[in-house]
Amino acid sequence: MIEVDVSNGFDLGCYHFEVVTGDAINRELSARDRFGECSSMNCVVRVCTDWGQDQTHSTFMHEIIEAVNTHSCNGKIKHDEITTLANGMAQVFKSMGVMFEVSKVKE
């Protein structure tokens, strides 16, 4: 399995998105029943890593689709569709031996 560390973020067009996690973020997201969130305005993706590698992989996929939806699709994709698309894409990448992970703590 190829584990792709996304701790250094990603580029979407002319924007660089930070990917952050850590104990405080994990607690805050869990308290709100969330695995992650994307702030396209601040170019930050926050991911809870308490739920294991599969969930982190799927959550990261979901949040990058949220970013693409905001910046490239004018928010036209509904949240339920993003969730379905992210789950499918996460499965495709995993089947090809690619998993996304957040290994460096940045809060």
N, C-alpha and C positions, 0 to 999 in steps of 0.2 A: 504494500500500500504506500502510495506517495502522500506524505502529509505536508500540505502547503500551509506554512505559517503566515497568517494574514495580519500579524501584529503591527507591521509597518504601514498598514492601510492599503488603499487602492486609489487609482485615478479614474475619474469618470469625466470625460471631456476635459475642460480646463480646471476641474476641481480635484483636490486631493482630500479623500476622506480618511480620517483617523479611525482606527478600531481600538476600542478601550474595554477593559474589564478589570476586575479586582474584587476584593472582598466587599467593599462598600457598594460597588455597582451591583454585585451579585445579590446582596441583601435588599437593596432598593428595588431592583427589578422583580425579585421573588415576592417581595411584599405587595407588589402591584400585579402579581400573577402574569408576569411577562418573561419571556426568554431573551428578548432583545428589543432594541428600538433604533430607529434611524432619524437623525435630525439633519435633513438636507440643507436647512438654512445654515447650520453650524458645521456641516460636513463632518459629522461624527456618527459612527455606528457603535452602539454599546451592546455587548453580548454577555449574558450570564453563562458562566462556564461550570456551574455547579451540577449540571445534569448529564455530564459525560460527553464524549467526543461526537457521537452521532447527533445529539441534540445541538451541540455547538456548530457542527457542520451545517445542519439544516437551518438553524437560526441565522447564521451568517448569510446563507443563500437567500433567505427571506429578506433580510435587511438590505442586501445589495439590489435586489429587485425593487424594493421600496425606493431606493435612491434613483435607480433608472426610471422608475415610474414618475417620480417628481421632476427629474431633470430632462428626461427625453420624451416622456409621454404626457406631460401636462396633467398628471394625476388621473388619467382616464381609466387606469386599471383598478378595479374594486379590490378591497382588502381580501375578501374570500378567494378571489381569483389569484391574487399574489400568493396566498398561503398554498393553494393547490399547485400552482406553478413551481413554487420554491420546493415543495415536497418532491415533486416529480424530478426537478433538476438535481436536487440533492441525491436522489436515488441513481440517476444517470451517472453523475460524477463518481459516486461510490462504486458503481458497477465497473467503471473504467479504472478503478484503483486510485482515485484521487479524493482525499479528504481535506477539508479546511479546518484549521485549528488556530486558536489564539493562545500562544504560549507565553508571551511577555505581558506582564501586568503593567497597565498604564491607566491611571485613574485621573 
